[in-house]
Amino acid sequence: MFYTKITMLKDFFFDLIRNYTDNENTINYLWNEIEKNYSNHRRYYHTLQHLENLLVQLVEVKEKIQNWNIILFSIYYHDAIYNVLKSDNEQRSAALAEKRMLQIGVDNQIINICKMQIMATQSHAQSADNDTNYFTDADLSVLGQSWNIYEIYYKNVRKEYIIYPDIIYNSGRKKVLHHFLSMDRIFKTEFFNSKLENQAKENLQKELYLLK
Protein backbone atom coordinates (compact mmCIF):
# COMPACT_ATOMS: atom_id res chain seq x y z
CA MET A 1 0.00 0.00 0.00
CA PHE A 2 1.30 3.46 -0.88
CA TYR A 3 1.27 5.97 1.94
CA THR A 4 1.73 9.69 1.66
CA LYS A 5 3.74 11.27 4.42
CA ILE A 6 0.74 12.68 6.27
CA THR A 7 -1.42 9.59 5.74
CA MET A 8 1.16 7.29 7.30
CA LEU A 9 1.78 9.60 10.24
CA LYS A 10 -1.93 10.12 10.78
CA ASP A 11 -2.74 6.41 10.63
CA PHE A 12 -0.06 5.52 13.17
CA PHE A 13 -1.19 8.36 15.42
CA PHE A 14 -4.86 7.41 15.28
CA ASP A 15 -4.05 3.76 16.01
CA LEU A 16 -1.94 4.87 18.98
CA ILE A 17 -4.56 7.17 20.50
CA ARG A 18 -7.36 4.62 20.00
CA ASN A 19 -5.58 2.43 22.55
CA TYR A 20 -6.69 5.01 25.12
CA THR A 21 -9.88 6.63 23.84
CA ASP A 22 -12.55 6.01 21.21
CA ASN A 23 -13.69 9.64 21.22
CA GLU A 24 -13.20 10.66 17.59
CA ASN A 25 -13.46 14.37 18.40
CA THR A 26 -10.60 14.04 20.87
CA ILE A 27 -8.51 11.98 18.46
CA ASN A 28 -9.03 14.48 15.66
CA TYR A 29 -8.26 17.41 17.95
CA LEU A 30 -4.98 15.85 19.07
CA TRP A 31 -3.95 15.05 15.50
CA ASN A 32 -4.88 18.50 14.20
CA GLU A 33 -2.73 20.06 16.91
CA ILE A 34 0.25 17.91 15.91
CA GLU A 35 -0.25 18.65 12.22
CA LYS A 36 -0.62 22.39 12.81
CA ASN A 37 2.46 22.67 15.03
CA TYR A 38 4.76 20.75 12.70
CA SER A 39 3.40 22.60 9.64
CA ASN A 40 4.21 26.04 11.01
CA HIS A 41 5.58 28.24 8.24
CA ARG A 42 8.71 29.00 10.28
CA ARG A 43 9.71 25.34 10.29
CA TYR A 44 11.89 23.91 7.55
CA TYR A 45 13.50 20.89 9.21
CA HIS A 46 11.42 20.20 12.34
CA THR A 47 8.40 19.30 10.24
CA LEU A 48 6.11 16.37 9.55
CA GLN A 49 8.84 15.02 7.28
CA HIS A 50 11.14 14.81 10.30
CA LEU A 51 8.48 12.80 12.14
CA GLU A 52 8.08 10.55 9.13
CA ASN A 53 11.82 9.89 9.06
CA LEU A 54 11.84 8.95 12.76
CA LEU A 55 8.90 6.64 12.25
CA VAL A 56 10.49 4.92 9.25
CA GLN A 57 13.81 4.52 11.08
CA LEU A 58 12.20 3.09 14.21
CA VAL A 59 9.79 0.75 12.44
CA GLU A 60 12.92 -0.94 11.14
CA VAL A 61 13.98 -1.81 14.71
CA LYS A 62 10.50 -2.22 16.21
CA GLU A 63 11.22 -5.77 17.41
CA LYS A 64 14.11 -4.43 19.51
CA ILE A 65 11.95 -1.85 21.30
CA GLN A 66 10.36 -2.77 24.62
CA ASN A 67 7.48 -0.27 24.62
CA TRP A 68 6.44 0.79 21.15
CA ASN A 69 3.57 3.02 22.31
CA ILE A 70 5.90 5.17 24.40
CA ILE A 71 8.23 5.56 21.43
CA LEU A 72 5.30 6.68 19.28
CA PHE A 73 4.21 9.30 21.81
CA SER A 74 7.80 10.54 21.94
CA ILE A 75 8.02 10.77 18.16
CA TYR A 76 4.90 12.88 17.83
CA TYR A 77 5.51 15.21 20.75
CA HIS A 78 9.30 15.63 20.96
CA ASP A 79 9.35 18.78 18.79
CA ALA A 80 5.71 19.75 19.26
CA ILE A 81 6.88 23.07 20.68
CA TYR A 82 9.73 24.63 18.71
CA ASN A 83 10.80 28.26 18.93
CA VAL A 84 14.35 29.21 17.96
CA LEU A 85 14.21 32.13 20.39
CA LYS A 86 13.68 29.79 23.34
CA SER A 87 15.97 27.31 25.07
CA ASP A 88 13.25 25.29 26.79
CA ASN A 89 11.58 23.69 23.78
CA GLU A 90 12.12 20.16 25.07
CA GLN A 91 10.64 21.00 28.47
CA ARG A 92 7.62 22.65 26.88
CA SER A 93 7.15 19.77 24.42
CA ALA A 94 7.35 17.28 27.29
CA ALA A 95 4.80 19.32 29.24
CA LEU A 96 2.41 19.33 26.29
CA ALA A 97 2.86 15.57 25.88
CA GLU A 98 2.05 15.07 29.56
CA LYS A 99 -1.05 17.26 29.32
CA ARG A 100 -2.42 15.46 26.27
CA MET A 101 -1.61 11.99 27.59
CA LEU A 102 -3.34 12.75 30.88
CA GLN A 103 -6.39 13.87 28.91
CA ILE A 104 -6.77 10.40 27.42
CA GLY A 105 -5.93 8.48 30.58
CA VAL A 106 -2.40 7.29 29.85
CA ASP A 107 -0.67 5.73 32.86
CA ASN A 108 1.71 8.03 34.75
CA GLN A 109 4.62 5.62 34.35
CA ILE A 110 4.26 5.75 30.57
CA ILE A 111 4.00 9.54 30.68
CA ASN A 112 7.17 9.85 32.75
CA ILE A 113 9.17 7.66 30.37
CA CYS A 114 7.89 9.64 27.39
CA LYS A 115 8.92 12.90 29.05
CA MET A 116 12.35 11.43 29.77
CA GLN A 117 12.76 10.44 26.12
CA ILE A 118 11.75 13.89 24.91
CA MET A 119 14.19 15.53 27.32
CA ALA A 120 16.93 13.17 26.11
CA THR A 121 16.89 14.97 22.75
CA GLN A 122 18.57 17.95 24.44
CA SER A 123 21.93 16.21 24.65
CA HIS A 124 21.49 12.83 22.90
CA ALA A 125 23.66 11.30 25.60
CA GLN A 126 23.84 7.59 26.36
CA SER A 127 20.82 6.42 28.35
CA ALA A 128 20.38 3.47 30.69
CA ASP A 129 17.10 2.89 28.86
CA ASN A 130 17.74 1.26 25.50
CA ASP A 131 14.43 2.38 24.00
CA THR A 132 15.57 5.93 24.63
CA ASN A 133 18.85 5.20 22.83
CA TYR A 134 16.96 3.94 19.79
CA PHE A 135 14.77 7.03 19.89
CA THR A 136 17.61 9.55 20.13
CA ASP A 137 19.60 7.64 17.49
CA ALA A 138 16.65 7.89 15.11
CA ASP A 139 16.34 11.59 15.93
CA LEU A 140 19.94 12.05 14.76
CA SER A 141 19.74 9.65 11.82
CA VAL A 142 19.78 12.50 9.30
CA LEU A 143 23.40 13.13 10.30
CA GLY A 144 24.43 9.82 8.78
CA GLN A 145 22.63 10.12 5.45
CA SER A 146 24.28 10.87 2.13
CA TRP A 147 25.85 14.31 1.80
CA ASN A 148 23.04 15.48 -0.51
CA ILE A 149 20.43 14.72 2.14
CA TYR A 150 22.60 16.11 4.93
CA GLU A 151 23.13 19.32 2.97
CA ILE A 152 19.37 19.82 2.66
CA TYR A 153 19.06 19.21 6.41
CA TYR A 154 21.63 21.77 7.54
CA LYS A 155 20.37 24.37 5.08
CA ASN A 156 16.83 23.90 6.39
CA VAL A 157 18.07 24.31 9.96
CA ARG A 158 19.73 27.55 8.87
CA LYS A 159 16.40 28.76 7.47
CA GLU A 160 14.79 28.18 10.86
CA TYR A 161 17.40 30.48 12.39
CA ILE A 162 17.19 33.10 9.64
CA ILE A 163 16.64 35.87 12.20
CA TYR A 164 20.29 35.50 13.24
CA PRO A 165 23.15 36.91 11.13
CA ASP A 166 25.86 34.49 9.99
CA ILE A 167 28.38 35.69 12.56
CA ILE A 168 26.06 34.67 15.40
CA TYR A 169 24.52 31.59 13.80
CA ASN A 170 27.82 30.12 12.61
CA SER A 171 29.34 30.41 16.07
CA GLY A 172 26.43 28.54 17.64
CA ARG A 173 26.31 25.97 14.87
CA LYS A 174 30.00 25.19 15.29
CA LYS A 175 29.37 24.44 18.96
CA VAL A 176 26.64 21.98 17.97
CA LEU A 177 28.92 20.28 15.45
CA HIS A 178 31.78 20.05 17.94
CA HIS A 179 29.36 18.63 20.52
CA PHE A 180 28.53 15.71 18.25
CA LEU A 181 32.08 15.20 17.02
CA SER A 182 33.38 15.07 20.60
CA MET A 183 31.13 12.12 21.43
CA ASP A 184 32.73 8.68 21.66
CA ARG A 185 29.69 7.41 19.81
CA ILE A 186 27.14 9.66 18.13
CA PHE A 187 24.81 6.69 17.74
CA LYS A 188 24.45 4.66 20.91
CA THR A 189 22.80 1.50 19.56
CA GLU A 190 24.77 -0.99 17.52
CA PHE A 191 22.16 -0.94 14.76
CA PHE A 192 22.40 2.79 14.06
CA ASN A 193 26.08 3.07 14.93
CA SER A 194 27.18 0.47 12.40
CA LYS A 195 24.96 1.97 9.72
CA LEU A 196 25.41 5.72 10.19
CA GLU A 197 28.37 6.63 12.44
CA ASN A 198 31.14 6.98 9.86
CA GLN A 199 29.04 8.94 7.38
CA ALA A 200 27.77 11.21 10.15
CA LYS A 201 31.29 12.14 11.21
CA GLU A 202 32.26 12.86 7.60
CA ASN A 203 29.20 15.08 7.15
CA LEU A 204 29.75 16.98 10.39
CA GLN A 205 33.41 17.58 9.57
CA LYS A 206 32.52 18.80 6.09
CA GLU A 207 29.90 21.24 7.37
CA LEU A 208 32.34 22.47 10.00
CA TYR A 209 34.92 23.11 7.28
CA LEU A 210 32.37 25.01 5.19
CA LEU A 211 31.54 27.27 8.15
CA LYS A 212 35.15 28.45 8.48
N, C-alpha and C positions, 0 to 999 in steps of 0.2 A: 504494500500500500504506500502511495506517495503522500508524504506529509509536507505541508508548508511549515515554515518556522513557527508561526503563531499557532497553527492547528496542533502541532505536536506538543508545544508548551502548554497550551490550553487543555488538551486532553489529559496530559499527565497531572496537571494541577487539579482538574475537576475530579479525577479518580482519587487523588490524594485527599481532597477535602471531603469527599463523600464517605470516607472512612469515619468521619466525625459528625457530619450533619447531612440531612437530606433536604434541607431548606434551599431550594433553587435560588431564591432571592439573595440569600447570604452568599452562596457559592458564586453567583454572578457578580455580586458587589466586590468580593475579595479578588476575583480575577480582574475585574475592571480597574481596580486600584493598582494591581501589579502592572497591568498593561499600560496604564496611564503614566505611572512613575518611570518605567523603563523606556517609554517612548517620548519623554521630555525632549524638546527641541535643542536643549543644551547638551544632551548626551550624544556622544559619537562612538564611544567604546563600551561604556557600561549600559548596554542596551539589551533588548530581547535576544539579539544575536549572541551576546555574551552568555546569557542563560542557556540558550540552545547549545552552545559549545560545551558548557559544563555538563548538561544533561547527556549529550552524546558521549562525552569522555567517561562519565560515571556509569552509564548503562553498560559500557564495555567491561567494567569490573564489578558489576552488581553482585555477582556471587561471592565476592570477597568482603562485601559490606554487611555489617551486623544488623544495622537498623536503617533500612532503605527510606522509610517515611521521614525520619529525621533529616537525612541527607536532602530529600526533596524540599522540605521546609527551608532548609539552609540555602539551597540553590535559589529559590524564589525570593527570599527576603534579604539575602546578604548585602545587596546593593540597593535595597528598596528606597533608602534615603541616600542621596548623593548630591553634595553641594561642595564645589571646589573651594569655597571660601571658609568651610568648616573643617575642623579636625576630629569631630566626633561622629562621623557618618556611621561607623560600625556600631557604636553604642545606640544611636538613634534607630538604625535598622533593626538591631536586636530588640529594642524596646517595642517597635512596631510589630515585629514577629510575635513577641510575647502577648501583646494586646490582642492580636487577631487569633492566635491559637487559644487563648483563654476564652474568647468569644464562642468558639466551637467546641469547647470542652476537652481540649488536649491535656493529657496528664502533665503535671508540673515537672516531673523528671524528664520527660521528652522536651518540654519547653527549655529547661535549663541546659540540656545538651545542645539544642539548636542554638541558643544564645552563645554558648561557648564556641561553637563552630563558626558562627558569624564573627565573633570577636577575634578568632584565630586568623582571620584574613588581614588583620592589622600588621602582623609581623611574619606570618607564614613560617613560624618556628616549628620544630619537631614537637609533636604532641604524644602524650601517653595513650591517647585514644586513636586507634588506627583508622577508624572511620573519618575522623577529623583530618588525618594526614592525606587520605584519598581526596577529601573535599578540597583542602588547600592546594594539593597538587593539581587537581583539575582546574582550580581557579587560576593557576599560573601556567597552564598548559600552552597558552598562546606564545609564551616565551620560547618554547622549543619547536615551534613550527618553522616552515621554510622561511627564508629571508623575506620573500615577497609578502607573505602573510604577516610576518612580524613587522615589516615596514608599515603596512596599513594600520596595524595596532598602535605603534608608537606615534604615528601621525594623527590618529584619531584621539589619542590621549592628549596630544598637544592642542588639538581643537577644543577640548573640554577646558583647557586652561588658557584660552585665548586672551583672557583679560590681563594676563601677566606678560610683560615684555620678555624677550629672549634672555636678557641678562639675569633676570630673577628666575624664570622657569628653568633655564639650563642648569643653574646652580642646584636647584632642588631635584631636578631629574637625575643629575649625576650622583647625588646622594642615594637615590633609589637604586640606581644601577650598581653602585658600589656595595650597597646593602646585600643585593642578591649575589653578586660576585664573591663577596666575602664569606658566604655560607659554605660549609663543608659539602653540603648537599642541598641544591635548590629544591629538588624533588625528593620527598622523604620515603615514599614507597618504592619498592623495587620495580614495580610495573612501570610507573611513570619515569623513574630515574633512568632505567635502562633504555627507554624509548626517546626521552627528550633532553636529558641533562647536557650532553655534549653540544647539541645544536643551540640550546638556550644560552650557554656560556659564549659561544661564538657570536650569537645575535647581540647579546648584551655588550660584549667587547666592541663590536662593530658600531653600535649606536653610541657608545661612550666615545669612540674615536671621532665620530661625525659631529659630536657636540663640542669638540675642542676648537 
